Amino acid sequence: METCLHPAPDLGRMYRFRLPGTTLIRLNVPLALLGSTLLVLALPQNPALWDALNRGLPSRLDPRVLVVGIDDATVRAYGAPDRWDRTLYARALTTLNEAGVQAVGLDVPLRGPAPGDEAVRQAVTSGAGGAGHPAG
């Protein structure tokens, strides 16, 4: 029987078994916590960041809300929305009022006085329970 002169190597010391992501986890978790803290602190001061987050992470849509936009084809056909005949807006608001809407928001700059302003004013104040107020 032959005796071994060299002791068996300690495999535990020779090979350290680590999960491949351990180092990444140690770095990413604190960075993620720091980043989220800075994000929360920056949101109130940064409306562009808030808007980007809302567009990127939209919430569930409320089926009672309908958003209507003006597309490029309409702008090409009719021109800029602030130059449209105001009676067009009055007709749209009147149609919505007759359909029974509870609220309408119109986000179009209407610059200066123009023909049809009185019709728009009547449509706004008569709709949604008479609670409409032109912004000015």
VMD Tcl script that builds the backbone (N, CA, C; Angstrom):
set m [mol new atoms 408]
animate dup $m
set s [atomselect $m all]
$s set {name element resname resid chain x y z} {
  {N N MET 1 A 0.829 -1.165 0.000}
  {CA C MET 1 A 0.000 0.000 0.000}
  {C C MET 1 A 0.878 1.234 0.000}
  {N N GLU 2 A 0.539 2.134 -0.854}
  {CA C GLU 2 A 1.356 3.318 -1.053}
  {C C GLU 2 A 0.793 4.475 -0.239}
  {N N THR 3 A 1.629 5.265 0.365}
  {CA C THR 3 A 1.211 6.392 1.174}
  {C C THR 3 A 1.361 7.661 0.351}
  {N N CYS 4 A 0.374 8.505 0.468}
  {CA C CYS 4 A 0.381 9.772 -0.262}
  {C C CYS 4 A 1.221 10.776 0.509}
  {N N LEU 5 A 2.181 11.382 -0.152}
  {CA C LEU 5 A 3.049 12.337 0.506}
  {C C LEU 5 A 2.484 13.751 0.489}
  {N N HIS 6 A 1.617 14.055 -0.453}
  {CA C HIS 6 A 1.060 15.391 -0.553}
  {C C HIS 6 A -0.373 15.370 -0.032}
  {N N PRO 7 A -0.706 16.295 0.872}
  {CA C PRO 7 A -2.092 16.318 1.360}
  {C C PRO 7 A -3.044 16.759 0.246}
  {N N ALA 8 A -4.258 16.319 0.336}
  {CA C ALA 8 A -5.269 16.696 -0.658}
  {C C ALA 8 A -5.518 18.209 -0.573}
  {N N PRO 9 A -5.686 18.863 -1.716}
  {CA C PRO 9 A -5.911 20.317 -1.693}
  {C C PRO 9 A -7.279 20.647 -1.083}
  {N N ASP 10 A -7.308 21.793 -0.429}
  {CA C ASP 10 A -8.575 22.267 0.166}
  {C C ASP 10 A -9.369 22.964 -0.946}
  {N N LEU 11 A -10.330 22.264 -1.512}
  {CA C LEU 11 A -11.091 22.802 -2.636}
  {C C LEU 11 A -11.919 24.022 -2.245}
  {N N GLY 12 A -12.340 24.081 -0.989}
  {CA C GLY 12 A -13.122 25.226 -0.526}
  {C C GLY 12 A -12.344 26.522 -0.607}
  {N N ARG 13 A -11.037 26.450 -0.365}
  {CA C ARG 13 A -10.220 27.649 -0.439}
  {C C ARG 13 A -9.766 27.920 -1.860}
  {N N MET 14 A -9.628 26.887 -2.655}
  {CA C MET 14 A -9.157 27.073 -4.022}
  {C C MET 14 A -10.240 27.682 -4.912}
  {N N TYR 15 A -11.470 27.239 -4.735}
  {CA C TYR 15 A -12.563 27.696 -5.588}
  {C C TYR 15 A -13.628 28.357 -4.727}
  {N N ARG 16 A -13.753 29.600 -4.897}
  {CA C ARG 16 A -14.817 30.308 -4.180}
  {C C ARG 16 A -16.019 30.374 -5.114}
  {N N PHE 17 A -17.067 29.745 -4.695}
  {CA C PHE 17 A -18.260 29.708 -5.523}
  {C C PHE 17 A -19.126 30.912 -5.195}
  {N N ARG 18 A -19.362 31.730 -6.193}
  {CA C ARG 18 A -20.219 32.904 -6.043}
  {C C ARG 18 A -21.265 32.865 -7.136}
  {N N LEU 19 A -22.398 33.368 -6.782}
  {CA C LEU 19 A -23.409 33.539 -7.816}
  {C C LEU 19 A -22.940 34.668 -8.726}
  {N N PRO 20 A -23.158 34.548 -10.024}
  {CA C PRO 20 A -22.635 35.568 -10.940}
  {C C PRO 20 A -23.180 36.971 -10.678}
  {N N GLY 21 A -24.399 37.088 -10.173}
  {CA C GLY 21 A -24.983 38.400 -9.989}
  {C C GLY 21 A -24.772 38.999 -8.621}
  {N N THR 22 A -24.060 38.323 -7.738}
  {CA C THR 22 A -23.897 38.826 -6.378}
  {C C THR 22 A -23.271 40.208 -6.353}
  {N N THR 23 A -22.210 40.402 -7.106}
  {CA C THR 23 A -21.554 41.705 -7.140}
  {C C THR 23 A -22.478 42.756 -7.738}
  {N N LEU 24 A -23.206 42.380 -8.783}
  {CA C LEU 24 A -24.140 43.325 -9.386}
  {C C LEU 24 A -25.249 43.708 -8.418}
  {N N ILE 25 A -25.735 42.745 -7.670}
  {CA C ILE 25 A -26.789 43.031 -6.699}
  {C C ILE 25 A -26.272 43.989 -5.638}
  {N N ARG 26 A -25.057 43.746 -5.178}
  {CA C ARG 26 A -24.480 44.630 -4.154}
  {C C ARG 26 A -24.343 46.064 -4.651}
  {N N LEU 27 A -24.116 46.247 -5.931}
  {CA C LEU 27 A -23.979 47.589 -6.481}
  {C C LEU 27 A -25.327 48.193 -6.883}
  {N N ASN 28 A -26.180 47.384 -7.490}
  {CA C ASN 28 A -27.421 47.920 -8.055}
  {C C ASN 28 A -28.473 48.270 -7.016}
  {N N VAL 29 A -28.569 47.516 -5.949}
  {CA C VAL 29 A -29.609 47.807 -4.958}
  {C C VAL 29 A -29.400 49.185 -4.330}
  {N N PRO 30 A -28.202 49.519 -3.843}
  {CA C PRO 30 A -28.026 50.872 -3.298}
  {C C PRO 30 A -28.199 51.965 -4.358}
  {N N LEU 31 A -27.729 51.703 -5.572}
  {CA C LEU 31 A -27.899 52.697 -6.634}
  {C C LEU 31 A -29.371 52.901 -6.975}
  {N N ALA 32 A -30.148 51.822 -6.990}
  {CA C ALA 32 A -31.575 51.944 -7.269}
  {C C ALA 32 A -32.274 52.717 -6.158}
  {N N LEU 33 A -31.906 52.456 -4.917}
  {CA C LEU 33 A -32.504 53.192 -3.799}
  {C C LEU 33 A -32.148 54.677 -3.872}
  {N N LEU 34 A -30.902 54.965 -4.169}
  {CA C LEU 34 A -30.479 56.359 -4.296}
  {C C LEU 34 A -31.204 57.034 -5.458}
  {N N GLY 35 A -31.277 56.339 -6.593}
  {CA C GLY 35 A -31.953 56.902 -7.762}
  {C C GLY 35 A -33.426 57.164 -7.512}
  {N N SER 36 A -34.113 56.223 -6.857}
  {CA C SER 36 A -35.537 56.434 -6.596}
  {C C SER 36 A -35.751 57.561 -5.599}
  {N N THR 37 A -34.866 57.699 -4.625}
  {CA C THR 37 A -34.980 58.810 -3.672}
  {C C THR 37 A -34.795 60.146 -4.384}
  {N N LEU 38 A -33.784 60.233 -5.242}
  {CA C LEU 38 A -33.556 61.473 -5.991}
  {C C LEU 38 A -34.720 61.767 -6.935}
  {N N LEU 39 A -35.299 60.722 -7.521}
  {CA C LEU 39 A -36.433 60.903 -8.418}
  {C C LEU 39 A -37.627 61.480 -7.669}
  {N N VAL 40 A -37.906 60.949 -6.497}
  {CA C VAL 40 A -39.025 61.447 -5.697}
  {C C VAL 40 A -38.790 62.901 -5.300}
  {N N LEU 41 A -37.563 63.246 -4.980}
  {CA C LEU 41 A -37.254 64.624 -4.597}
  {C C LEU 41 A -37.303 65.571 -5.800}
  {N N ALA 42 A -36.989 65.058 -6.994}
  {CA C ALA 42 A -36.933 65.911 -8.178}
  {C C ALA 42 A -38.294 66.124 -8.827}
  {N N LEU 43 A -39.237 65.208 -8.627}
  {CA C LEU 43 A -40.526 65.311 -9.321}
  {C C LEU 43 A -41.269 66.620 -9.076}
  {N N PRO 44 A -41.396 67.088 -7.835}
  {CA C PRO 44 A -42.149 68.332 -7.657}
  {C C PRO 44 A -41.515 69.535 -8.350}
  {N N GLN 45 A -40.212 69.530 -8.562}
  {CA C GLN 45 A -39.540 70.665 -9.173}
  {C C GLN 45 A -39.355 70.508 -10.675}
  {N N ASN 46 A -39.755 69.372 -11.240}
  {CA C ASN 46 A -39.463 69.124 -12.641}
  {C C ASN 46 A -40.717 68.643 -13.374}
  {N N PRO 47 A -41.533 69.566 -13.886}
  {CA C PRO 47 A -42.756 69.160 -14.581}
  {C C PRO 47 A -42.489 68.316 -15.831}
  {N N ALA 48 A -41.371 68.541 -16.508}
  {CA C ALA 48 A -41.064 67.749 -17.703}
  {C C ALA 48 A -40.813 66.294 -17.331}
  {N N LEU 49 A -40.133 66.070 -16.203}
  {CA C LEU 49 A -39.885 64.715 -15.734}
  {C C LEU 49 A -41.202 64.053 -15.332}
  {N N TRP 50 A -42.052 64.783 -14.638}
  {CA C TRP 50 A -43.362 64.263 -14.232}
  {C C TRP 50 A -44.183 63.876 -15.469}
  {N N ASP 51 A -44.162 64.718 -16.491}
  {CA C ASP 51 A -44.893 64.442 -17.716}
  {C C ASP 51 A -44.332 63.200 -18.406}
  {N N ALA 52 A -43.013 63.093 -18.465}
  {CA C ALA 52 A -42.386 61.933 -19.111}
  {C C ALA 52 A -42.737 60.647 -18.379}
  {N N LEU 53 A -42.747 60.690 -17.053}
  {CA C LEU 53 A -43.108 59.494 -16.289}
  {C C LEU 53 A -44.565 59.129 -16.506}
  {N N ASN 54 A -45.442 60.103 -16.547}
  {CA C ASN 54 A -46.855 59.810 -16.771}
  {C C ASN 54 A -47.098 59.247 -18.166}
  {N N ARG 55 A -46.343 59.714 -19.145}
  {CA C ARG 55 A -46.491 59.175 -20.495}
  {C C ARG 55 A -45.898 57.774 -20.584}
  {N N GLY 56 A -44.798 57.550 -19.892}
  {CA C GLY 56 A -44.133 56.248 -19.935}
  {C C GLY 56 A -44.804 55.190 -19.089}
  {N N LEU 57 A -45.427 55.600 -18.016}
  {CA C LEU 57 A -46.088 54.668 -17.099}
  {C C LEU 57 A -47.542 55.089 -16.906}
  {N N PRO 58 A -48.349 54.985 -17.954}
  {CA C PRO 58 A -49.724 55.473 -17.828}
  {C C PRO 58 A -50.545 54.622 -16.867}
  {N N SER 59 A -51.476 55.270 -16.205}
  {CA C SER 59 A -52.368 54.545 -15.315}
  {C C SER 59 A -53.539 53.995 -16.128}
  {N N ARG 60 A -54.344 53.190 -15.476}
  {CA C ARG 60 A -55.499 52.611 -16.147}
  {C C ARG 60 A -56.469 53.719 -16.551}
  {N N LEU 61 A -57.032 53.610 -17.726}
  {CA C LEU 61 A -57.919 54.639 -18.236}
  {C C LEU 61 A -59.289 54.541 -17.581}
  {N N ASP 62 A -59.879 55.695 -17.322}
  {CA C ASP 62 A -61.232 55.770 -16.783}
  {C C ASP 62 A -62.189 55.757 -17.967}
  {N N PRO 63 A -63.098 54.793 -18.037}
  {CA C PRO 63 A -63.982 54.710 -19.207}
  {C C PRO 63 A -64.943 55.893 -19.323}
  {N N ARG 64 A -65.085 56.683 -18.273}
  {CA C ARG 64 A -65.968 57.847 -18.322}
  {C C ARG 64 A -65.314 59.045 -18.991}
  {N N VAL 65 A -64.012 58.959 -19.238}
  {CA C VAL 65 A -63.264 60.082 -19.798}
  {C C VAL 65 A -62.925 59.793 -21.257}
  {N N LEU 66 A -63.188 60.763 -22.101}
  {CA C LEU 66 A -62.848 60.661 -23.515}
  {C C LEU 66 A -62.014 61.884 -23.880}
  {N N VAL 67 A -60.836 61.633 -24.401}
  {CA C VAL 67 A -59.960 62.722 -24.825}
  {C C VAL 67 A -59.983 62.754 -26.348}
  {N N VAL 68 A -60.289 63.920 -26.896}
  {CA C VAL 68 A -60.345 64.102 -28.342}
  {C C VAL 68 A -59.223 65.046 -28.730}
  {N N GLY 69 A -58.418 64.635 -29.671}
  {CA C GLY 69 A -57.304 65.462 -30.111}
  {C C GLY 69 A -57.512 65.974 -31.515}
  {N N ILE 70 A -56.693 66.909 -31.899}
  {CA C ILE 70 A -56.719 67.465 -33.249}
  {C C ILE 70 A -55.504 66.901 -33.969}
  {N N ASP 71 A -55.739 66.132 -35.012}
  {CA C ASP 71 A -54.632 65.487 -35.710}
  {C C ASP 71 A -54.029 66.392 -36.788}
  {N N ASP 72 A -52.918 65.952 -37.335}
  {CA C ASP 72 A -52.197 66.740 -38.341}
  {C C ASP 72 A -53.016 66.956 -39.608}
  {N N ALA 73 A -53.801 65.951 -40.000}
  {CA C ALA 73 A -54.620 66.094 -41.214}
  {C C ALA 73 A -55.649 67.206 -41.041}
  {N N THR 74 A -56.220 67.317 -39.848}
  {CA C THR 74 A -57.194 68.379 -39.589}
  {C C THR 74 A -56.515 69.737 -39.619}
  {N N VAL 75 A -55.335 69.834 -39.066}
  {CA C VAL 75 A -54.598 71.107 -39.082}
  {C C VAL 75 A -54.250 71.484 -40.511}
  {N N ARG 76 A -53.868 70.495 -41.338}
  {CA C ARG 76 A -53.578 70.800 -42.750}
  {C C ARG 76 A -54.840 71.265 -43.476}
  {N N ALA 77 A -55.970 70.660 -43.156}
  {CA C ALA 77 A -57.216 71.000 -43.852}
  {C C ALA 77 A -57.812 72.325 -43.388}
  {N N TYR 78 A -57.730 72.603 -42.069}
  {CA C TYR 78 A -58.421 73.781 -41.522}
  {C C TYR 78 A -57.480 74.877 -41.033}
  {N N GLY 79 A -56.198 74.573 -40.912}
  {CA C GLY 79 A -55.258 75.553 -40.372}
  {C C GLY 79 A -55.104 75.374 -38.871}
  {N N ALA 80 A -54.386 76.295 -38.261}
  {CA C ALA 80 A -54.123 76.228 -36.823}
  {C C ALA 80 A -55.433 76.367 -36.035}
  {N N PRO 81 A -55.622 75.573 -34.979}
  {CA C PRO 81 A -56.874 75.597 -34.216}
  {C C PRO 81 A -57.229 76.966 -33.631}
  {N N ASP 82 A -56.240 77.791 -33.309}
  {CA C ASP 82 A -56.553 79.107 -32.738}
  {C C ASP 82 A -57.090 80.077 -33.791}
  {N N ARG 83 A -57.046 79.675 -35.075}
  {CA C ARG 83 A -57.566 80.528 -36.146}
  {C C ARG 83 A -58.899 80.030 -36.702}
  {N N TRP 84 A -59.402 78.936 -36.156}
  {CA C TRP 84 A -60.672 78.400 -36.636}
  {C C TRP 84 A -61.809 79.345 -36.267}
  {N N ASP 85 A -62.872 79.275 -37.045}
  {CA C ASP 85 A -64.077 80.045 -36.759}
  {C C ASP 85 A -64.614 79.603 -35.400}
  {N N ARG 86 A -64.831 80.540 -34.505}
  {CA C ARG 86 A -65.266 80.217 -33.143}
  {C C ARG 86 A -66.632 79.524 -33.107}
  {N N THR 87 A -67.440 79.741 -34.137}
  {CA C THR 87 A -68.744 79.069 -34.145}
  {C C THR 87 A -68.575 77.551 -34.294}
  {N N LEU 88 A -67.453 77.111 -34.855}
  {CA C LEU 88 A -67.166 75.677 -34.934}
  {C C LEU 88 A -67.030 75.094 -33.524}
  {N N TYR 89 A -66.313 75.808 -32.660}
  {CA C TYR 89 A -66.190 75.372 -31.261}
  {C C TYR 89 A -67.550 75.419 -30.565}
  {N N ALA 90 A -68.318 76.445 -30.839}
  {CA C ALA 90 A -69.642 76.572 -30.220}
  {C C ALA 90 A -70.541 75.404 -30.632}
  {N N ARG 91 A -70.498 75.031 -31.905}
  {CA C ARG 91 A -71.310 73.894 -32.364}
  {C C ARG 91 A -70.864 72.600 -31.698}
  {N N ALA 92 A -69.553 72.404 -31.584}
  {CA C ALA 92 A -69.040 71.182 -30.940}
  {C C ALA 92 A -69.461 71.130 -29.468}
  {N N LEU 93 A -69.335 72.252 -28.771}
  {CA C LEU 93 A -69.724 72.289 -27.354}
  {C C LEU 93 A -71.227 72.076 -27.189}
  {N N THR 94 A -72.015 72.651 -28.061}
  {CA C THR 94 A -73.466 72.470 -28.001}
  {C C THR 94 A -73.833 71.000 -28.229}
  {N N THR 95 A -73.186 70.364 -29.197}
  {CA C THR 95 A -73.440 68.943 -29.459}
  {C C THR 95 A -73.076 68.097 -28.240}
  {N N LEU 96 A -71.960 68.396 -27.622}
  {CA C LEU 96 A -71.571 67.661 -26.418}
  {C C LEU 96 A -72.565 67.887 -25.282}
  {N N ASN 97 A -73.016 69.128 -25.121}
  {CA C ASN 97 A -74.009 69.433 -24.078}
  {C C ASN 97 A -75.301 68.659 -24.316}
  {N N GLU 98 A -75.731 68.603 -25.562}
  {CA C GLU 98 A -76.963 67.880 -25.887}
  {C C GLU 98 A -76.801 66.376 -25.657}
  {N N ALA 99 A -75.565 65.879 -25.773}
  {CA C ALA 99 A -75.301 64.459 -25.529}
  {C C ALA 99 A -75.274 64.143 -24.038}
  {N N GLY 100 A -75.268 65.177 -23.198}
  {CA C GLY 100 A -75.333 64.961 -21.756}
  {C C GLY 100 A -74.000 64.852 -21.046}
  {N N VAL 101 A -72.966 65.413 -21.631}
  {CA C VAL 101 A -71.670 65.350 -20.951}
  {C C VAL 101 A -71.733 66.111 -19.629}
  {N N GLN 102 A -70.901 65.684 -18.692}
  {CA C GLN 102 A -70.877 66.343 -17.386}
  {C C GLN 102 A -69.804 67.409 -17.304}
  {N N ALA 103 A -68.772 67.277 -18.122}
  {CA C ALA 103 A -67.691 68.269 -18.098}
  {C C ALA 103 A -66.990 68.261 -19.447}
  {N N VAL 104 A -66.487 69.426 -19.824}
  {CA C VAL 104 A -65.733 69.572 -21.069}
  {C C VAL 104 A -64.536 70.462 -20.766}
  {N N GLY 105 A -63.383 70.047 -21.229}
  {CA C GLY 105 A -62.188 70.877 -21.146}
  {C C GLY 105 A -61.728 71.178 -22.559}
  {N N LEU 106 A -61.506 72.431 -22.846}
  {CA C LEU 106 A -61.072 72.841 -24.182}
  {C C LEU 106 A -59.696 73.485 -24.026}
  {N N ASP 107 A -58.681 72.802 -24.540}
  {CA C ASP 107 A -57.308 73.275 -24.390}
  {C C ASP 107 A -56.802 73.816 -25.726}
  {N N VAL 108 A -57.393 74.924 -26.139}
  {CA C VAL 108 A -57.009 75.591 -27.379}
  {C C VAL 108 A -56.906 77.076 -27.069}
  {N N PRO 109 A -55.771 77.696 -27.355}
  {CA C PRO 109 A -55.666 79.137 -27.102}
  {C C PRO 109 A -56.523 79.916 -28.096}
  {N N LEU 110 A -57.473 80.636 -27.589}
  {CA C LEU 110 A -58.324 81.490 -28.427}
  {C C LEU 110 A -57.840 82.918 -28.216}
  {N N ARG 111 A -56.971 83.371 -29.082}
  {CA C ARG 111 A -56.308 84.668 -28.906}
  {C C ARG 111 A -57.182 85.808 -29.399}
  {N N GLY 112 A -57.416 86.734 -28.514}
  {CA C GLY 112 A -58.120 87.957 -28.882}
  {C C GLY 112 A -59.570 87.730 -29.248}
  {N N PRO 113 A -60.333 88.805 -29.264}
  {CA C PRO 113 A -61.742 88.700 -29.637}
  {C C PRO 113 A -61.885 88.317 -31.112}
  {N N ALA 114 A -62.963 87.558 -31.392}
  {CA C ALA 114 A -63.218 87.124 -32.764}
  {C C ALA 114 A -64.711 86.891 -32.938}
  {N N PRO 115 A -65.184 86.914 -34.174}
  {CA C PRO 115 A -66.591 86.591 -34.409}
  {C C PRO 115 A -66.892 85.179 -33.892}
  {N N GLY 116 A -68.025 85.021 -33.258}
  {CA C GLY 116 A -68.420 83.727 -32.714}
  {C C GLY 116 A -68.123 83.575 -31.239}
  {N N ASP 117 A -67.464 84.569 -30.634}
  {CA C ASP 117 A -67.131 84.479 -29.204}
  {C C ASP 117 A -68.380 84.358 -28.339}
  {N N GLU 118 A -69.435 85.088 -28.692}
  {CA C GLU 118 A -70.660 85.034 -27.884}
  {C C GLU 118 A -71.285 83.648 -27.954}
  {N N ALA 119 A -71.242 83.010 -29.108}
  {CA C ALA 119 A -71.784 81.648 -29.245}
  {C C ALA 119 A -70.980 80.665 -28.400}
  {N N VAL 120 A -69.664 80.821 -28.379}
  {CA C VAL 120 A -68.819 79.956 -27.537}
  {C C VAL 120 A -69.142 80.201 -26.068}
  {N N ARG 121 A -69.262 81.461 -25.680}
  {CA C ARG 121 A -69.568 81.803 -24.294}
  {C C ARG 121 A -70.897 81.181 -23.863}
  {N N GLN 122 A -71.910 81.262 -24.718}
  {CA C GLN 122 A -73.208 80.666 -24.389}
  {C C GLN 122 A -73.106 79.147 -24.280}
  {N N ALA 123 A -72.373 78.516 -25.191}
  {CA C ALA 123 A -72.229 77.054 -25.147}
  {C C ALA 123 A -71.479 76.608 -23.901}
  {N N VAL 124 A -70.477 77.386 -23.502}
  {CA C VAL 124 A -69.695 77.030 -22.317}
  {C C VAL 124 A -70.523 77.207 -21.049}
  {N N THR 125 A -71.220 78.312 -20.933}
  {CA C THR 125 A -71.960 78.576 -19.696}
  {C C THR 125 A -73.256 77.788 -19.598}
  {N N SER 126 A -73.798 77.316 -20.716}
  {CA C SER 126 A -75.038 76.543 -20.643}
  {C C SER 126 A -74.769 75.055 -20.456}
  {N N GLY 127 A -73.565 74.614 -20.718}
  {CA C GLY 127 A -73.249 73.193 -20.618}
  {C C GLY 127 A -72.769 72.791 -19.241}
  {N N ALA 128 A -72.744 71.482 -19.021}
  {CA C ALA 128 A -72.234 70.894 -17.774}
  {C C ALA 128 A -72.863 71.527 -16.554}
  {N N GLY 129 A -74.168 71.681 -16.573}
  {CA C GLY 129 A -74.869 72.232 -15.419}
  {C C GLY 129 A -74.708 73.727 -15.281}
  {N N GLY 130 A -74.286 74.399 -16.335}
  {CA C GLY 130 A -74.126 75.856 -16.270}
  {C C GLY 130 A -72.898 76.284 -15.496}
  {N N ALA 131 A -71.962 75.348 -15.280}
  {CA C ALA 131 A -70.804 75.675 -14.447}
  {C C ALA 131 A -69.575 76.043 -15.265}
  {N N GLY 132 A -69.731 76.259 -16.554}
  {CA C GLY 132 A -68.570 76.547 -17.387}
  {C C GLY 132 A -68.117 77.978 -17.254}
  {N N HIS 133 A -66.820 78.168 -17.318}
  {CA C HIS 133 A -66.230 79.513 -17.238}
  {C C HIS 133 A -65.102 79.612 -18.228}
  {N N PRO 134 A -65.194 80.480 -19.211}
  {CA C PRO 134 A -64.063 80.662 -20.117}
  {C C PRO 134 A -62.848 81.164 -19.348}
  {N N ALA 135 A -61.678 80.685 -19.744}
  {CA C ALA 135 A -60.446 81.029 -19.032}
  {C C ALA 135 A -59.972 82.428 -19.362}
  {N N GLY 136 A -60.535 83.027 -20.326}
  {CA C GLY 136 A -60.167 84.348 -20.454}
  {C C GLY 136 A -59.651 85.085 -21.513}
}
mol reanalyze $m
mol bondsrecalc $m
mol representation Tube
mol addrep $m
